[in-house]
């Protein structure tokens, strides 16, 4: 099982972040968000200079870019999903807005999100360079044999 590519379909009125996290919960896989297309009606973004540290935009905004990742890590014997999503979109006046998503991201039209996923493994793997090479590359992934819970929060702490 290597890298797999998927398209997540989000219906009008659904939260895009929730749909991505629902996909992530289907197994012990890390996910990279490659792109998204469609229109959003509500977006809550991180803005450290704003009161409360967030700003919510409402209206019709064309997605220009959607990217991010959710990686599995182990902490204190539990698996945690860390990462986040960034977006840039254009308003009706052509102004481009963007930032890290920290709240709702509601679809105003059908939205498609392209993601790649790859398994999280607790095994040790060795990769050898092609013939004629003297070096060997070894990577080790720390594993959890009996995970108790996975924290799947899309919004950073």
C-alpha positions as CSV (number, residue, x, y, z in Angstrom):
1,X,0.0,0.0,0.0
2,X,1.7,3.2,-1.2
3,X,0.5,6.6,-2.1
4,X,-3.1,6.8,-3.3
5,X,-5.0,9.7,-4.8
6,X,-8.6,10.5,-4.1
7,X,-11.2,13.1,-4.9
8,X,-13.5,14.1,-2.0
9,X,-16.9,15.5,-3.1
10,X,-18.4,18.1,-0.9
11,X,-22.0,19.1,-1.4
12,X,-23.3,22.6,-1.2
13,X,-23.8,23.7,2.5
14,X,-21.4,21.1,3.9
15,X,-18.2,22.0,5.9
16,X,-15.2,21.1,3.7
17,X,-12.9,20.6,6.8
18,X,-15.3,18.1,8.3
19,X,-15.5,16.1,5.0
20,X,-11.7,15.9,4.8
21,X,-11.5,14.8,8.5
22,X,-14.2,12.1,7.9
23,X,-12.0,10.8,5.0
24,X,-8.9,10.8,7.3
25,X,-10.8,8.7,9.9
26,X,-11.1,5.8,7.5
27,X,-7.8,4.3,8.5
28,X,-4.3,4.9,9.8
29,X,-3.3,7.0,6.8
30,X,-1.6,10.4,6.6
31,X,-3.2,12.8,4.1
32,X,-1.9,15.6,1.9
33,X,-4.4,18.1,0.4
34,X,-3.3,18.9,-3.1
35,X,-6.0,21.2,-4.4
36,X,-9.7,22.2,-4.1
37,X,-12.1,23.7,-6.6
38,X,-15.4,25.3,-6.1
39,X,-17.0,28.2,-4.3
40,X,-17.2,28.8,-0.5
41,X,-19.7,30.9,1.4
42,X,-18.1,31.0,4.8
43,X,-14.5,30.8,5.8
44,X,-13.0,31.3,9.3
45,X,-9.3,32.1,9.1
46,X,-6.5,32.6,11.6
47,X,-5.7,36.3,11.9
48,X,-3.4,37.0,14.9
49,X,-3.9,40.8,14.5
50,X,-7.7,40.6,14.7
51,X,-9.6,40.6,18.0
52,X,-10.0,37.0,19.1
53,X,-7.3,35.9,16.5
54,X,-9.8,34.9,13.8
55,X,-11.8,36.5,11.0
56,X,-14.9,35.0,9.4
57,X,-15.7,35.9,5.8
58,X,-19.2,35.4,4.4
59,X,-20.3,35.8,0.8
60,X,-19.3,34.0,-2.4
61,X,-15.6,33.3,-2.8
62,X,-14.0,31.3,-5.6
63,X,-11.3,28.9,-4.3
64,X,-7.9,29.6,-5.8
65,X,-5.9,27.2,-3.8
66,X,-6.4,24.7,-1.0
67,X,-3.5,22.8,0.6
68,X,-2.5,21.2,3.8
69,X,-1.7,17.9,5.5
70,X,-2.7,15.7,8.4
71,X,0.1,13.5,9.6
72,X,-0.1,10.7,12.2
73,X,2.2,11.0,15.2
74,X,2.6,9.2,18.5
75,X,2.5,10.9,21.8
76,X,2.2,9.2,25.2
77,X,1.1,5.9,23.6
78,X,-1.7,7.6,21.6
79,X,-1.9,8.4,17.9
80,X,-2.6,12.0,17.1
81,X,-3.3,13.6,13.7
82,X,-1.5,16.9,13.4
83,X,-1.6,19.5,10.6
84,X,-4.0,22.0,9.1
85,X,-5.4,23.5,5.9
86,X,-4.6,26.7,4.2
87,X,-6.8,28.4,1.6
88,X,-6.7,31.4,-0.8
89,X,-9.9,32.6,-2.5
90,X,-11.1,35.6,-4.5
91,X,-14.0,37.8,-3.5
92,X,-16.5,39.2,-6.0
93,X,-14.3,42.3,-6.4
94,X,-11.3,40.2,-7.3
95,X,-9.5,40.8,-4.0
96,X,-7.5,37.7,-2.9
97,X,-7.8,36.6,0.7
98,X,-6.1,33.7,2.4
99,X,-4.8,32.0,5.5
100,X,-5.0,29.0,7.8
101,X,-8.5,27.6,8.4
102,X,-9.5,27.5,12.0
103,X,-13.2,27.2,11.8
104,X,-16.0,26.6,9.3
105,X,-15.3,26.4,5.6
106,X,-18.7,26.0,4.0
107,X,-19.2,25.0,0.4
108,X,-21.5,27.4,-1.6
109,X,-21.3,25.1,-4.7
110,X,-20.3,21.5,-5.1
111,X,-16.6,21.3,-4.2
112,X,-14.0,18.8,-5.2
113,X,-10.8,18.3,-3.0
114,X,-7.9,16.2,-4.4
115,X,-5.9,14.4,-1.7
116,X,-3.2,11.9,-1.6
117,X,-2.9,9.5,1.3
118,X,-0.1,7.2,2.5
119,X,0.0,4.6,5.2
120,X,1.5,5.3,8.6
121,X,3.7,2.3,9.5
122,X,5.4,1.1,12.6
123,X,7.8,-1.0,10.6
124,X,11.5,-0.5,9.8
125,X,12.2,-0.2,6.1
126,X,15.5,-0.3,4.2
127,X,16.0,1.2,0.8
128,X,19.1,0.4,-1.2
129,X,20.4,2.6,-3.9
130,X,20.7,1.2,-7.4
131,X,23.6,-1.1,-8.4
132,X,27.0,0.4,-8.2
133,X,26.2,2.6,-5.2
134,X,28.0,1.9,-1.9
135,X,25.6,3.6,0.5
136,X,22.4,2.3,2.0
137,X,19.6,4.5,3.3
138,X,17.6,3.3,6.3
139,X,14.5,4.9,7.8
140,X,12.7,3.9,10.9
141,X,9.0,4.8,11.6
142,X,8.0,4.7,15.3
143,X,4.9,2.6,15.7
144,X,2.1,2.1,18.2
145,X,1.1,-1.5,18.5
146,X,-2.1,-0.9,20.5
147,X,-3.3,2.6,19.8
148,X,-6.1,3.7,22.2
149,X,-7.4,6.8,20.5
150,X,-6.7,9.1,17.5
151,X,-7.2,12.8,18.0
152,X,-8.6,14.0,14.7
153,X,-9.2,17.7,15.3
154,X,-8.9,19.7,12.1
155,X,-8.5,22.9,14.1
156,X,-5.1,23.6,15.7
157,X,-4.8,24.1,19.5
